[in-house]
Amino acid sequence: MSVKETGFSSEIHHLLVTVSRHLYLDKNGVITYQKKPFDININNHSKSNKEHLLYYVMHDHFSGNFIFDLCTTRRMLPLADFLHFAWCKGKKDGHFYGLPLSISVPKQTSSPGFLKGLQNLGVEPFHPASGFSSGVHIIKKLKENILFSVLHRSALHYLGAIDNYKRDIYMYMLEMTVKGNCIEIWLANLPSAGPAAVSSYDQFVNAFPASPGEKAVLPLVASSGPLKLSELKPLPRFLTAPVEDMPFSQEKLDKAQDLIYEAWEWGGNRRGLKWAYEALKISPFCADALNYLAFRSSYTEEQLFLYRRAVQVGEAALGELFFKKNSGHFWGLIEARPYMWALTGFADCLWNTGRKDEAINNYWELLRLNPDDNQGIRYVLGFRLLEENRPDELDKLFEEHDSQKECSCFMLYNKALHLFCKGDSEAERVLQQAIKSNEHVYSYLSGEESIPFRLPDSYSPGGHSEAEIYASETMRAWNKTPGALSWFLRVLLNKKERDLPRQVPVTIDQVLQEFLDDQALRLKEGALEKYESVIELLEVCLERHGCTKLDEAEEELFDQYYDSVVDEETVFCRLFGPEKIADNAGEFLGYFMPHKVICGEDLLRALGKVMKKLSSWLLEEGYIDPDDATYIKEKAEKAIRDLLAADRLSAGSIAFYGQTFYSVRNRSPHNYGAAGKN
């Protein structure tokens, strides 16, 4: 049978049963990797003194969809059991099901009884010829993904935990392939009637006839009824036995705790993990060993399982009397700390898996056991209560943990948002305190700064790291509160305005506003509008070009001012005095107006009048000296002549190519590109 004859899904399946040449179980049942490959195969595995992993794979030839399971060379899964698992519908691994028309079976894994049973099921078996693509490449990829998903991401290197990682392995190998999603390809190309369904387990295995005296490499049918896969790959008893059934020894617990201290010292390498397993083997009541394993795991569900177990054994080890006597100062007792870490991790996992009420209850329990809160639970609980909108519990939290005493970023911002939601007049004062504690928070909440994918492991008070952690925890709460971020920005701008350096008694923006207010007393509305337009353009020019005429000290001051404000459009005019108007009059009248502004002849005529009036007024008020006033008038008179002449010359057709022009009524720049105006 050739590859070209395969035209749809479930036409041909490939059965692969292979001994791993790199992975085996050590004497404690821990999956272990050996870089140098073992010289082993399905025929000679019995000669090895190690328990090697055994891959069972069923692979669809057309789509690449497949299903797998793992056993070991000492506890094999019967072939008929694996086939029923692979082909039945309704199982957890539901992406693969149904009988194929035919199946390739390697000669070394086949037997007469096996082949006959397949035919009885209506599946035609055949041995793949040399060069036939039987999907053997999957084994190498499967090994790589097991290494990544189990040995690198998990903390439980036991065969019984493999089922927990299958979802990730299938995702990498089936959903993220070069040719697309293999599961979708398989579904889209099934026969219209779908693959044939599998009978019940008893009927299925009865299709495989008993063959007395037949020597098969692999067992065909279980001798004592259907096997549960969990029976072939159990987890260690220290992870599964009921706590009340395990004898407790304080001496063994102390010994296990000493060993886990070594594991924490070594970090997350395999030696540390094996020490944690050994500590649990010595005493299954070693909550800190379970904490260590949970901390090293990348799987939330696995962490949840381990932290829950740590809480259970921690409670049992401490005893009911210990809780009654020591509630209120748990953290001060070294023997209680593993339990406190376990309960914290358990609460975090409950929250991350959507069990939020349970999580919040556990956070409150942690604060009850240790009101001094050396772990910072009050911050986390504040984040959670804000997100879940529990105002009464927030009131209780802030009453019990007064933010005024510690003035921490987390507590102050939490309280500010809470008071804002309540409409409390104290909200703004608390927010001002919060901004003082860390001014970077708004940038991350608003999206001006990106929160890193991996949050920092520690933070510095007042620094970016602290702001990143806070924003990551509370962004949802701030965003879903109407008006909260706008209020935050207003308070922040007001604070920055108050904190700005003041180097001159009166600033440009103050002087120009004073000038316009003075003119408003004597001008009609139409004339005043022209004055306002000219002054607005003057301010724009000063903001865009005034900084090019500063000395070194002024440049340093400008940079400091610029970095400290949010509205960078009005930095220059809020920092420097009116003498800078004369310094930049030539730039405004000789370059900015002819090259950057589109306006009519009436505004050009008003330009000279306004600038001359401004120079006289500045001189009368004592803001500039006579030489500066004369300079501005001369520049205004020359500019109006040149601008009017240029405007008449270009009245027929003017084209602007990719320059930035400023509207006389809008401070924002407009890019006209290659546009023409007649």
Secondary structure in CASP SS format (residue, H / E / C, confidence):
PFRMAT SS
TARGET T0000
AUTHOR 0000-0000-0000
METHOD secondary structure of the structure
MODEL  1
M C 1.00
S C 1.00
V H 1.00
K H 1.00
E H 1.00
T C 1.00
G C 1.00
F C 1.00
S C 1.00
S C 1.00
E C 1.00
I E 1.00
H E 1.00
H E 1.00
L E 1.00
L E 1.00
V E 1.00
T E 1.00
V E 1.00
S E 1.00
R E 1.00
H E 1.00
L E 1.00
Y E 1.00
L E 1.00
D C 1.00
K C 1.00
N C 1.00
G C 1.00
V E 1.00
I E 1.00
T E 1.00
Y E 1.00
Q C 1.00
K C 1.00
K C 1.00
P C 1.00
F C 1.00
D C 1.00
I C 1.00
N C 1.00
I C 1.00
N C 1.00
N C 1.00
H H 1.00
S H 1.00
K H 1.00
S C 1.00
N C 1.00
K C 1.00
E E 1.00
H E 1.00
L E 1.00
L E 1.00
Y E 1.00
Y E 1.00
V E 1.00
M E 1.00
H E 1.00
D E 1.00
H C 1.00
F C 1.00
S C 1.00
G C 1.00
N C 1.00
F E 1.00
I E 1.00
F E 1.00
D E 1.00
L E 1.00
C E 1.00
T E 1.00
T C 1.00
R C 1.00
R E 1.00
M C 1.00
L C 1.00
P C 1.00
L H 1.00
A H 1.00
D H 1.00
F H 1.00
L H 1.00
H H 1.00
F H 1.00
A H 1.00
W H 1.00
C C 1.00
K C 1.00
G C 1.00
K C 1.00
K C 1.00
D C 1.00
G C 1.00
H C 1.00
F C 1.00
Y C 1.00
G C 1.00
L E 1.00
P C 1.00
L C 1.00
S E 1.00
I E 1.00
S E 1.00
V C 1.00
P C 1.00
K H 1.00
Q H 1.00
T H 1.00
S C 1.00
S C 1.00
P H 1.00
G H 1.00
F H 1.00
L H 1.00
K H 1.00
G H 1.00
L H 1.00
Q H 1.00
N H 1.00
L C 1.00
G C 1.00
V C 1.00
E E 1.00
P E 1.00
F E 1.00
H C 1.00
P C 1.00
A C 1.00
S C 1.00
G C 1.00
F C 1.00
S C 1.00
S C 1.00
G C 1.00
V C 1.00
H H 1.00
I H 1.00
I H 1.00
K H 1.00
K H 1.00
L H 1.00
K H 1.00
E H 1.00
N H 1.00
I H 1.00
L H 1.00
F H 1.00
S H 1.00
V H 1.00
L H 1.00
H H 1.00
R C 1.00
S C 1.00
A C 1.00
L C 1.00
H C 1.00
Y E 1.00
L H 1.00
G H 1.00
A H 1.00
I H 1.00
D H 1.00
N H 1.00
Y H 1.00
K H 1.00
R H 1.00
D H 1.00
I H 1.00
Y H 1.00
M H 1.00
Y H 1.00
M H 1.00
L H 1.00
E H 1.00
M C 1.00
T E 1.00
V C 1.00
K C 1.00
G E 1.00
N C 1.00
C H 1.00
I H 1.00
E H 1.00
I H 1.00
W H 1.00
L H 1.00
A H 1.00
N C 1.00
L C 1.00
P C 1.00
S C 1.00
A C 1.00
G C 1.00
P C 1.00
A E 1.00
A C 1.00
V C 1.00
S C 1.00
S C 1.00
Y H 1.00
D H 1.00
Q H 1.00
F H 1.00
V H 1.00
N H 1.00
A C 1.00
F C 1.00
P C 1.00
A C 1.00
S C 1.00
P C 1.00
G C 1.00
E C 1.00
K C 1.00
A C 1.00
V C 1.00
L C 1.00
P C 1.00
L C 1.00
V C 1.00
A C 1.00
S C 1.00
S C 1.00
G C 1.00
P C 1.00
L C 1.00
K C 1.00
L H 1.00
S H 1.00
E H 1.00
L H 1.00
K C 1.00
P C 1.00
L C 1.00
P C 1.00
R H 1.00
F H 1.00
L H 1.00
T H 1.00
A C 1.00
P C 1.00
V H 1.00
E H 1.00
D H 1.00
M C 1.00
P C 1.00
F C 1.00
S C 1.00
Q H 1.00
E H 1.00
K H 1.00
L H 1.00
D H 1.00
K H 1.00
A H 1.00
Q H 1.00
D H 1.00
L H 1.00
I H 1.00
Y H 1.00
E H 1.00
A H 1.00
W H 1.00
E H 1.00
W H 1.00
G C 1.00
G C 1.00
N C 1.00
R H 1.00
R H 1.00
G H 1.00
L H 1.00
K H 1.00
W H 1.00
A H 1.00
Y H 1.00
E H 1.00
A H 1.00
L H 1.00
K H 1.00
I H 1.00
S C 1.00
P C 1.00
F C 1.00
C C 1.00
A H 1.00
D H 1.00
A H 1.00
L H 1.00
N H 1.00
Y H 1.00
L H 1.00
A H 1.00
F H 1.00
R H 1.00
S C 1.00
S C 1.00
Y C 1.00
T H 1.00
E H 1.00
E H 1.00
Q H 1.00
L H 1.00
F H 1.00
L H 1.00
Y H 1.00
R H 1.00
R H 1.00
A H 1.00
V H 1.00
Q H 1.00
V H 1.00
G H 1.00
E H 1.00
A H 1.00
A H 1.00
L H 1.00
G C 1.00
E H 1.00
L H 1.00
F H 1.00
F H 1.00
K H 1.00
K H 1.00
N H 1.00
S C 1.00
G C 1.00
H C 1.00
F H 1.00
W H 1.00
G H 1.00
L C 1.00
I H 1.00
E H 1.00
A H 1.00
R H 1.00
P H 1.00
Y H 1.00
M H 1.00
W H 1.00
A H 1.00
L H 1.00
T H 1.00
G H 1.00
F H 1.00
A H 1.00
D H 1.00
C H 1.00
L H 1.00
W H 1.00
N H 1.00
T C 1.00
G C 1.00
R C 1.00
K H 1.00
D H 1.00
E H 1.00
A H 1.00
I H 1.00
N H 1.00
N H 1.00
Y H 1.00
W H 1.00
E H 1.00
L H 1.00
L H 1.00
R H 1.00
L H 1.00
N C 1.00
P C 1.00
D C 1.00
D C 1.00
N C 1.00
Q C 1.00
G C 1.00
I H 1.00
R H 1.00
Y H 1.00
V H 1.00
L H 1.00
G H 1.00
F H 1.00
R H 1.00
L H 1.00
L H 1.00
E H 1.00
E C 1.00
N C 1.00
R C 1.00
P H 1.00
D H 1.00
E H 1.00
L H 1.00
D H 1.00
K H 1.00
L H 1.00
F H 1.00
E H 1.00
E H 1.00
H C 1.00
D C 1.00
S H 1.00
Q H 1.00
K H 1.00
E H 1.00
C C 1.00
S C 1.00
C H 1.00
F H 1.00
M H 1.00
L H 1.00
Y H 1.00
N H 1.00
K H 1.00
A H 1.00
L H 1.00
H H 1.00
L H 1.00
F H 1.00
C H 1.00
K H 1.00
G C 1.00
D C 1.00
S C 1.00
E C 1.00
A H 1.00
E H 1.00
R H 1.00
V H 1.00
L H 1.00
Q H 1.00
Q H 1.00
A H 1.00
I H 1.00
K H 1.00
S H 1.00
N C 1.00
E C 1.00
H C 1.00
V H 1.00
Y H 1.00
S H 1.00
Y H 1.00
L H 1.00
S C 1.00
G C 1.00
E C 1.00
E C 1.00
S C 1.00
I C 1.00
P C 1.00
F C 1.00
R C 1.00
L C 1.00
P C 1.00
D C 1.00
S C 1.00
Y C 1.00
S C 1.00
P C 1.00
G C 1.00
G C 1.00
H H 1.00
S H 1.00
E H 1.00
A H 1.00
E H 1.00
I H 1.00
Y H 1.00
A H 1.00
S H 1.00
E H 1.00
T H 1.00
M H 1.00
R H 1.00
A H 1.00
W H 1.00
N H 1.00
K C 1.00
T C 1.00
P C 1.00
G C 1.00
A H 1.00
L H 1.00
S H 1.00
W H 1.00
F H 1.00
L H 1.00
R H 1.00
V H 1.00
L H 1.00
L H 1.00
N H 1.00
K H 1.00
K H 1.00
E H 1.00
R H 1.00
D H 1.00
L C 1.00
P C 1.00
R C 1.00
Q C 1.00
V C 1.00
P C 1.00
V C 1.00
T C 1.00
I H 1.00
D H 1.00
Q H 1.00
V H 1.00
L H 1.00
Q H 1.00
E H 1.00
F H 1.00
L H 1.00
D H 1.00
D H 1.00
Q H 1.00
A H 1.00
L C 1.00
R C 1.00
L C 1.00
K C 1.00
E H 1.00
G H 1.00
A H 1.00
L H 1.00
E H 1.00
K H 1.00
Y H 1.00
E H 1.00
S H 1.00
V H 1.00
I H 1.00
E H 1.00
L H 1.00
L H 1.00
E H 1.00
V H 1.00
C H 1.00
L H 1.00
E H 1.00
R H 1.00
H H 1.00
G H 1.00
C H 1.00
T H 1.00
K H 1.00
L C 1.00
D C 1.00
E H 1.00
A H 1.00
E H 1.00
E H 1.00
E H 1.00
L H 1.00
F H 1.00
D H 1.00
Q H 1.00
Y H 1.00
Y H 1.00
D H 1.00
S H 1.00
V C 1.00
V C 1.00
D C 1.00
E H 1.00
E H 1.00
T H 1.00
V H 1.00
F H 1.00
C H 1.00
R H 1.00
L H 1.00
F C 1.00
G C 1.00
P C 1.00
E H 1.00
K H 1.00
I H 1.00
A H 1.00
D H 1.00
N C 1.00
A H 1.00
G H 1.00
E H 1.00
F H 1.00
L H 1.00
G H 1.00
Y H 1.00
F H 1.00
M H 1.00
P H 1.00
H H 1.00
K H 1.00
V E 1.00
I C 1.00
C C 1.00
G C 1.00
E H 1.00
D H 1.00
L H 1.00
L H 1.00
R H 1.00
A H 1.00
L H 1.00
G H 1.00
K H 1.00
V H 1.00
M H 1.00
K H 1.00
K H 1.00
L H 1.00
S H 1.00
S H 1.00
W H 1.00
L H 1.00
L H 1.00
E H 1.00
E C 1.00
G C 1.00
Y C 1.00
I C 1.00
D C 1.00
P H 1.00
D H 1.00
D H 1.00
A H 1.00
T H 1.00
Y H 1.00
I H 1.00
K H 1.00
E H 1.00
K H 1.00
A H 1.00
E H 1.00
K H 1.00
A H 1.00
I H 1.00
R H 1.00
D H 1.00
L H 1.00
L H 1.00
A H 1.00
A H 1.00
D H 1.00
R H 1.00
L H 1.00
S C 1.00
A C 1.00
G C 1.00
S C 1.00
I E 1.00
A E 1.00
F E 1.00
Y E 1.00
G C 1.00
Q C 1.00
T E 1.00
F E 1.00
Y E 1.00
S C 1.00
V C 1.00
R C 1.00
N C 1.00
R C 1.00
S C 1.00
P E 1.00
H E 1.00
N E 1.00
Y C 1.00
G C 1.00
A E 1.00
A E 1.00
G E 1.00
K E 1.00
N C 1.00
END
